[in-house]
């Protein structure tokens, strides 16, 4: 089975597909740096949908999600956006953890996804 990549960069690809599985790199809110967790979550989920579409997948096929928050007090804020976004009956396995720092201080949340094609 071939390995396909989307948005290949010198350090990482934004998505890698192999054996009908899509692996997304951790996504941050590059369109909303410094914004609230609500706005950053919305930005990230839109990026995830775009990448999944490019990989011939969609949010109903998400198998697993890992979410990093810099402040667990924003957990409910993030969940309000997440809960409105996920498809009922197609919710993935998920872990949410706190990380004192992400790649840049203006990012408050990062999400990595694994999905089926």
C-alpha positions as a printed NumPy array, in Angstrom:
array([[  0.   ,   0.   ,   0.   ],
       [  1.393,   3.406,  -0.929],
       [  1.769,   6.244,   1.556],
       [  0.218,   9.549,   0.453],
       [  0.847,  12.947,   2.023],
       [ -0.986,  16.288,   2.013],
       [  0.661,  19.67 ,   2.582],
       [  4.148,  18.251,   2.867],
       [  6.618,  20.507,   4.646],
       [ 10.265,  20.212,   5.62 ],
       [  9.368,  19.097,   9.164],
       [  6.002,  17.368,   8.793],
       [  3.007,  16.706,   6.583],
       [ -0.424,  17.957,   7.633],
       [ -1.981,  14.609,   6.696],
       [ -0.622,  11.166,   5.888],
       [ -2.772,   8.393,   4.42 ],
       [ -1.872,   4.725,   4.547],
       [ -3.956,   1.57 ,   4.388],
       [ -7.221,   3.577,   4.275],
       [ -6.333,   5.44 ,   7.476],
       [ -5.79 ,   9.205,   7.699],
       [ -3.39 ,  10.624,  10.288],
       [ -3.592,  14.381,  10.816],
       [ -0.798,  16.359,  12.404],
       [ -1.752,  18.281,  15.507],
       [ -3.779,  21.272,  14.331],
       [ -3.557,  24.701,  15.92 ],
       [ -5.605,  27.825,  15.261],
       [ -3.312,  29.506,  12.742],
       [ -6.351,  31.55 ,  11.641],
       [ -7.129,  32.689,  15.193],
       [ -3.896,  32.96 ,  17.212],
       [ -4.439,  34.589,  20.58 ],
       [ -8.238,  34.304,  20.308],
       [-10.487,  32.595,  22.857],
       [-10.567,  28.824,  23.151],
       [-14.01 ,  28.943,  21.52 ],
       [-12.669,  30.731,  18.44 ],
       [ -9.504,  28.639,  18.305],
       [-11.522,  25.42 ,  18.52 ],
       [-13.805,  26.561,  15.678],
       [-10.764,  27.433,  13.552],
       [ -9.105,  24.076,  14.213],
       [-12.236,  22.056,  13.488],
       [-12.667,  23.879,  10.167],
       [ -9.031,  23.035,   9.302],
       [ -9.66 ,  19.401,  10.247],
       [-12.713,  19.227,   7.976],
       [-10.703,  20.68 ,   5.084],
       [ -7.848,  18.212,   5.572],
       [-10.197,  15.261,   5.93 ],
       [-11.984,  16.236,   2.706],
       [ -8.633,  16.442,   0.9  ],
       [ -7.875,  12.946,   2.231],
       [-11.249,  11.626,   0.976],
       [-12.665,  11.341,   4.49 ],
       [-14.958,  13.337,   6.772],
       [-15.776,  13.878,  10.431],
       [-18.132,  10.871,  10.545],
       [-15.072,   8.668,  10.005],
       [-12.932,  10.013,  12.852],
       [-11.622,   7.116,  14.914],
       [ -9.621,   8.975,  17.538],
       [ -8.988,  12.529,  18.7  ],
       [ -6.351,  13.826,  21.086],
       [ -6.864,  17.336,  22.432],
       [ -4.299,  19.413,  24.293],
       [ -5.421,  22.453,  26.307],
       [ -3.071,  24.885,  28.007],
       [ -5.656,  25.49 ,  30.741],
       [ -8.118,  22.817,  31.872],
       [-10.487,  25.546,  33.064],
       [-11.347,  26.012,  29.354],
       [-12.465,  22.377,  29.029],
       [-16.203,  23.22 ,  29.064],
       [-15.653,  26.068,  26.581],
       [-13.887,  23.717,  24.153],
       [-16.516,  21.   ,  24.706],
       [-19.365,  23.356,  23.786],
       [-17.823,  23.836,  20.322],
       [-16.793,  20.176,  19.986],
       [-20.236,  18.878,  20.985],
       [-21.941,  21.053,  18.354],
       [-19.447,  19.883,  15.701],
       [-19.297,  16.104,  16.125],
       [-21.917,  13.932,  14.486],
       [-24.226,  12.227,  17.003],
       [-23.658,   8.49 ,  16.905],
       [-20.265,   8.962,  15.202],
       [-18.258,  10.334,  18.104],
       [-14.627,   9.17 ,  18.203],
       [-12.564,   7.819,  21.019],
       [-11.042,  10.909,  22.621],
       [ -8.471,  12.027,  25.153],
       [ -8.084,  15.553,  26.486],
       [ -4.975,  16.523,  28.405],
       [ -3.444,  19.688,  29.732],
       [ -0.094,  20.905,  28.471],
       [  1.518,  23.92 ,  30.047],
       [  2.752,  25.08 ,  26.656],
       [  2.039,  24.384,  23.001],
       [  4.252,  25.27 ,  20.015],
       [  3.603,  28.992,  20.484],
       [  2.153,  30.941,  23.448],
       [ -0.786,  32.292,  21.406],
       [ -2.156,  28.782,  20.916],
       [ -4.437,  27.54 ,  23.682],
       [ -5.562,  24.279,  22.087],
       [ -4.221,  21.663,  19.673],
       [ -6.119,  18.712,  18.171],
       [ -4.742,  15.599,  16.433],
       [ -7.054,  13.246,  14.541],
       [ -6.948,   9.711,  13.147],
       [ -9.736,   8.809,  10.721],
       [-10.751,   6.138,   8.246],
       [-10.95 ,   6.996,   4.546]])
